[in-house]
C-alpha cells in the first residue's frame, strides 16, 4: 500500500505554475495578453481561492498554469494541485507565504493520496512537481508517508485489517526503523496482567493482542503514545444498529494515528525514547463475550462494572495507559475514536483534547494552529466523576446519564494516569466524510502532525 510521492528532483520541461493571491487577481489578469485574458475569462474563473487554469501556448499545448490562493493561505490551499492539474511536470512560482515550502510539499503529497487496493484498474499517473525551493524534503517525505500509511490502515476493510494485520503493519514500521517490538497475544494477556484487553477481544476468532513498540536511546526523554486499536466494533452484546456499525472499520483510527506519529518521529530522528502501545481487538459477539454488569479487574487493580459493552475502547485503553504511565514518561498521549458525544459537541473535523497539564495542552493547541491540524480543548470536569459510580465495583465504564459522554469517558481514562505524568487524550473521528483539498474521503490521521510538531518543538533533535 506504499504511496509514490508526486515529486521529481529535476526536469528540463517543467511548466511554470504561478500563484496569485485573491486580492491581486484583477491586476494579474489585466497584465496578461489579450489572448490569455480571453482564455481565462472563457473558463468562467472569478479569481476565487481554489481556481486553477491551465494556460495554452502558441502551439496549443499547455505553457503553464495559474492558481488562485487566499491572501492568507493555509497549507490546505495547496492540497488540490495534484488533482486539478493535468499530467505534466510543474515548477512552482510565486509567493506561498505564510505557508512554508515544506508544508506546501506536504499538502501536494497528501492531496495525491488514493486508496485503490481493491480496484482492478488503477488511476494513471497524474501531475508531478519539482520540489519546492527550500523544502525540507526529509520531513515532507516522512509526513506524507506517515499520514498516507495511516489513511491506508483506517480505510482498509476489517476483513483485511484485524488485530493480526494491525500488528503486522506495526512490525513492518518497526523493521523499517530498527525499532524493537513485542506482541502479547490471546490468553497470554491474562498471564501478563492485561485483563481488560483480553475481556473485550476474547469473543472474536481473531485473538486480541497488545502491540508494544520501542525506539530510541534509553537516556533520551520518554514519550509514550497509546492508540485505540478496535479493528471492528459490533458493540458487543449491547449490539450497535446497522447504521452505527457501518463505519466501524475505522475504530482503529487512534492506533493508525499514533503509528503515523511514531513513523514521523523515527524517520526524522527526534531525540526521544519512544514507546507505542496499541491494544488491538475485535469487539464481537459469541458465547464467551463479556456481558453488561460483568465486573472486570484492570491491570491497575481497579475493578470495573460493565455498564455497556459498546464502551469497549476505554476498557482496552486503560490497561495500556496504566502500563505506559508506569515508566513516568515526560509526555504521554493517547488517540481514540472513543465517543459519539465528542462528534456531537465538535463535529467530525475537531478532535476533542482532554489534558491534565496546561503547558502540554497549550503546546498541542498552538501546534495544531501552526500546521492546520486543529483540535479543541475540553474540560476534565472532576464533579462528573460521580457519574461513573458503581454500586458493586470501583468504577463503571459508562456514566449513569445521557450527558457529558466525552468528558466522562476521559475521566474514566484519567483514573489510570497519575497526576505527575503529563497526559493528553484525543477523542477523534479519524475519517474524512467528503473530499476536500488535500484530504480525500476516507481514513484520516487527525492531529498526527500537531502531535509530531509538539514533540519536535519540545525535544528537538
Protein Blocks (a to p, Z undefined) as FASTA:
>chain_A
ZZcdfbdfbdfkbccdddddfklmmmmmmmpcfklmmmmmmnopghiahiacddddfkop
afbdcddddfbdcfklmmmmmmmpccdddddedjfbfbdfklmmmmmmmmmpccfklgmb
acdddddddddehiafklmmmmmmmmmmmmmmmmpcfklocfklmmmmmmmmmmmnopac
dddehjllmmnopaklmmmmmmpmbdcddddddedjfkbccddddddfbfbdehijmlcd
fklmmmmmmmmmmmmmmmmmmmmmmmnopacddddddddddddddfkbccehiacddfko
pacddfbfklmmlmmmmmmmmmmmmnopabdcddddfbfklmmmnojmlccdddfbfklm
mmmmmmmmmnopacddddddfklmmmmpcfkbmbdfbdfbfehklmmmmmmmmmmpcfkl
ccdddddfkiafbdcehiagddddehklmmmmmmmmmnoZZ
